[in-house]
Amino acid sequence: MKTRRDLILEEMGLTPVWRLRDNARAAEDPVGHEERATSNESLREPPGDRHAVIMRMEWPEIKARVAGCTDCPLHATRKKTVFGVGDEAADWLFVGEGPGADEDAQGEPFVGQAGKLLDNMLAAISLKRGANVYIANILKCRPPGNRNPEPHEALQCEPYLHRQIELIRPKLIIALGRVAAANLLASEASVASMRGKVHRYRGIPLIVTYHPAYLLRNLTDKAKAWEDLRFAVRTMSSLAQE
């Protein structure tokens, strides 16, 4: 009799624009303290201080900031921002590249067929979405036509992800695909060359594997992804022992 894990592996194919404060307000507040947003309106802060403001935010503030973000042209074509989902104190953090059409419509990362495959991948190593797992993307808005993120787009979203990671404090990050790995590791190396190694993102161990959408198009690489997941489990186990 096949176990649930066997069925999961079989399904996976592994079996046989910032605004300046007005002059009057600036005169009243020469120190230049920022105003934190508690709604969907953009924060007002001194020019050049955006990253520092974001890096001081807590969950409610950063979620509101992302929901109302207009800092790059992608806001004009999105339906919903895709902030991230899961356990906000998770040991496992999975990072993809950007929302697709389904994610843009629902406001949640990794839904549709790629999301189903990711959920199966998680189940194969006894994990599930929302339980000690957080899922996010490099971008919070969908690039038109699902194209790869432009560098300036990723740069605008970068502080959001950095702050999420600081708040979550995961033990292990899994970069899903080349775009995620390139942005987190500042490397243009291929996924194939980065697999099977423990990299570091700001001191946090990071493992690179294939994006679920890629695996749906390249079925033969599912076995390699399974190897990566087993390597991730061994790595997490060794981290727990440390």
C-alpha positions as CSV (number, residue, x, y, z in Angstrom):
1,M,0.0,0.0,0.0
2,K,1.4,3.4,-1.0
3,T,1.9,5.9,1.8
4,R,0.9,9.5,1.4
5,R,4.5,10.4,0.9
6,D,4.8,7.9,-1.9
7,L,1.7,9.4,-3.6
8,I,3.2,12.9,-3.3
9,L,6.5,11.8,-4.8
10,E,4.7,10.0,-7.6
11,E,2.7,13.2,-8.4
12,M,6.0,15.1,-8.4
13,G,7.3,12.7,-11.0
14,L,10.0,11.3,-8.7
15,T,8.9,7.7,-8.9
16,P,9.7,4.7,-11.6
17,V,7.9,58.1,-6.0
18,W,8.5,59.8,-2.7
19,R,6.9,63.1,-1.7
20,L,8.8,65.8,0.2
21,R,7.1,67.3,3.3
22,D,5.9,70.9,2.9
23,N,8.1,73.7,4.0
24,A,6.0,74.6,7.0
25,R,6.1,71.0,8.4
26,A,9.8,70.8,7.7
27,A,10.4,74.0,9.6
28,E,8.4,72.6,12.6
29,D,10.3,69.4,12.5
30,P,13.9,70.1,11.6
31,V,15.1,66.8,13.0
32,G,13.4,65.0,10.1
33,H,11.7,62.2,11.8
34,E,9.7,60.0,9.4
35,E,6.0,59.5,9.6
36,R,5.0,55.8,9.6
37,A,2.0,54.8,7.5
38,T,-0.8,52.9,9.2
39,S,-2.9,52.8,6.1
40,N,-2.4,52.1,2.4
41,E,-0.9,55.6,1.8
42,S,2.8,55.9,1.0
43,L,5.1,56.9,3.8
44,R,6.6,60.4,3.7
45,E,10.3,60.4,4.6
46,P,13.4,62.5,3.8
47,P,14.9,61.6,0.4
48,G,17.4,58.8,0.5
49,D,16.1,57.5,3.9
50,R,13.7,55.0,2.4
51,H,15.7,51.9,3.2
52,A,16.3,53.0,6.8
53,V,12.6,53.7,7.3
54,I,11.6,50.3,6.0
55,M,14.2,48.5,8.1
56,R,12.6,49.9,11.3
57,M,9.1,48.7,10.5
58,E,7.2,46.0,12.2
59,W,4.8,43.6,10.5
60,P,1.6,45.8,10.4
61,E,3.6,48.8,9.1
62,I,5.5,46.9,6.4
63,K,2.3,45.1,5.2
64,A,0.5,48.5,4.8
65,R,3.5,50.0,3.1
66,V,3.7,47.2,0.5
67,A,0.0,47.3,-0.1
68,G,0.2,51.0,-1.1
69,C,3.6,51.0,-2.7
70,T,4.0,53.1,-5.8
71,D,7.8,53.1,-5.9
72,C,8.3,51.5,-9.3
73,P,6.2,51.3,-12.5
74,L,4.9,47.9,-11.7
75,H,2.2,49.3,-9.4
76,A,0.4,50.7,-12.4
77,T,-0.3,47.2,-13.9
78,R,-0.8,45.1,-10.8
79,K,-4.1,43.9,-9.4
80,K,-2.9,43.0,-6.0
81,T,0.5,43.2,-4.2
82,V,1.8,39.8,-3.1
83,F,3.4,40.4,0.3
84,G,4.2,36.9,1.4
85,V,2.5,34.2,3.5
86,G,3.1,31.8,6.3
87,D,4.5,31.5,9.8
88,E,6.2,34.8,10.8
89,A,8.6,33.0,13.0
90,A,9.4,30.1,10.6
91,D,12.6,28.2,10.5
92,W,12.1,27.7,6.7
93,L,11.9,30.6,4.3
94,F,11.3,29.9,0.6
95,V,11.9,32.8,-1.8
96,G,10.8,32.9,-5.5
97,E,11.2,35.5,-8.1
98,G,7.8,37.4,-8.5
99,P,4.1,36.9,-8.8
100,G,2.4,35.4,-11.8
101,A,-1.1,35.9,-13.1
102,D,-2.7,33.7,-10.4
103,E,-0.7,35.3,-7.6
104,D,-1.5,38.8,-8.9
105,A,-5.2,37.9,-8.8
106,Q,-5.2,36.3,-5.4
107,G,-2.5,38.3,-3.6
108,E,-0.7,35.2,-2.4
109,P,2.6,33.7,-3.6
110,F,2.8,30.4,-5.3
111,V,-0.8,29.5,-6.2
112,G,-1.9,27.7,-9.4
113,Q,0.0,24.8,-10.7
114,A,3.4,26.0,-9.6
115,G,2.0,26.5,-6.1
116,K,0.5,23.0,-6.1
117,L,3.9,21.6,-7.0
118,L,5.6,23.7,-4.2
119,D,3.1,22.4,-1.7
120,N,3.9,18.8,-2.8
121,M,7.6,19.5,-2.5
122,L,7.0,20.8,1.0
123,A,4.9,17.7,1.9
124,A,7.6,15.4,0.6
125,I,9.9,16.7,3.4
126,S,7.1,16.8,6.0
127,L,6.4,20.5,5.8
128,K,3.4,22.5,4.8
129,R,2.5,26.1,3.9
130,G,2.0,28.2,7.0
131,A,3.5,25.7,9.5
132,N,7.1,26.7,10.3
133,V,7.3,27.8,6.7
134,Y,7.2,31.3,5.2
135,I,6.9,31.9,1.4
136,A,7.9,35.2,-0.3
137,N,9.2,36.6,-3.6
138,I,11.9,39.0,-4.7
139,L,9.1,41.2,-6.2
140,K,5.8,42.2,-4.5
141,C,4.1,43.1,-7.8
142,R,3.7,41.0,-11.0
143,P,6.0,42.0,-14.0
144,P,3.8,42.3,-17.2
145,G,3.8,39.0,-19.1
146,N,5.6,37.3,-16.3
147,R,8.9,38.6,-17.6
148,N,12.0,38.5,-15.3
149,P,12.3,41.4,-12.9
150,E,14.3,44.4,-14.1
151,P,17.2,45.4,-11.8
152,H,15.6,48.7,-10.7
153,E,12.4,46.8,-9.8
154,A,14.2,44.3,-7.7
155,L,16.1,47.1,-6.1
156,Q,12.9,48.9,-5.0
157,C,11.5,45.7,-3.4
158,E,14.8,44.7,-1.8
159,P,14.3,46.5,1.5
160,Y,10.9,44.9,2.0
161,L,12.3,41.4,1.7
162,H,15.4,42.3,3.8
163,R,13.1,43.5,6.6
164,Q,10.8,40.4,6.3
165,I,13.9,38.2,6.7
166,E,15.0,40.2,9.7
167,L,11.6,39.8,11.3
168,I,11.2,36.1,10.5
169,R,14.8,35.2,11.4
170,P,14.7,31.9,9.5
171,K,17.3,29.2,10.1
172,L,17.4,28.3,6.4
173,I,16.5,30.0,3.2
174,I,15.6,28.1,0.0
175,A,16.1,30.2,-3.1
176,L,13.7,29.0,-5.8
177,G,15.3,29.6,-9.2
178,R,18.0,31.7,-10.8
179,V,16.3,35.1,-10.3
180,A,15.9,34.5,-6.5
181,A,19.4,33.2,-6.1
182,A,20.9,36.0,-8.2
183,N,19.2,38.7,-6.1
184,L,19.9,37.1,-2.7
185,L,23.5,36.1,-3.4
186,A,24.4,38.9,-5.9
187,S,25.6,36.3,-8.3
188,E,24.9,35.5,-12.0
189,A,25.9,31.9,-11.6
190,S,23.5,29.2,-12.9
191,V,21.2,27.2,-10.6
192,A,23.1,24.1,-11.7
193,S,26.4,25.5,-10.4
194,M,24.9,26.7,-7.1
195,R,23.0,23.5,-6.2
196,G,24.4,21.2,-3.5
197,K,26.2,23.9,-1.6
198,V,25.3,25.9,1.5
199,H,25.6,29.6,0.7
200,R,25.1,32.6,3.0
201,Y,22.7,35.5,3.0
202,R,23.6,37.9,5.7
203,G,24.9,35.0,7.7
204,I,21.9,32.8,7.2
205,P,22.5,29.5,5.4
206,L,20.9,29.4,2.0
207,I,20.3,26.6,-0.5
208,V,19.5,27.0,-4.2
209,T,17.1,24.8,-6.1
210,Y,14.9,25.0,-9.2
211,H,11.7,27.1,-9.3
212,P,8.5,25.0,-9.4
213,A,7.4,26.7,-12.6
214,Y,10.7,25.6,-14.2
215,L,10.1,22.1,-13.0
216,L,6.7,22.0,-14.6
217,R,8.4,22.7,-18.0
218,N,11.5,20.5,-17.3
219,L,10.2,17.3,-15.8
220,T,13.6,15.5,-15.8
221,D,15.0,18.0,-13.3
222,K,12.4,17.1,-10.7
223,A,14.7,14.4,-9.4
224,K,17.5,17.0,-8.9
225,A,15.0,19.2,-7.0
226,W,14.3,16.2,-4.8
227,E,18.0,15.8,-4.1
228,D,18.1,19.5,-3.2
229,L,15.2,19.1,-0.7
230,R,16.9,16.1,1.0
231,F,20.1,18.2,1.2
232,A,18.1,21.0,2.8
233,V,16.7,18.6,5.4
234,R,20.1,17.4,6.3
235,T,21.4,20.9,6.5
236,M,18.5,21.9,8.8
237,S,19.2,18.9,10.9
238,S,22.8,19.9,11.3
239,L,21.8,23.4,12.2
240,A,19.5,22.1,14.9
241,Q,22.4,20.1,16.4
242,E,24.6,23.1,16.4
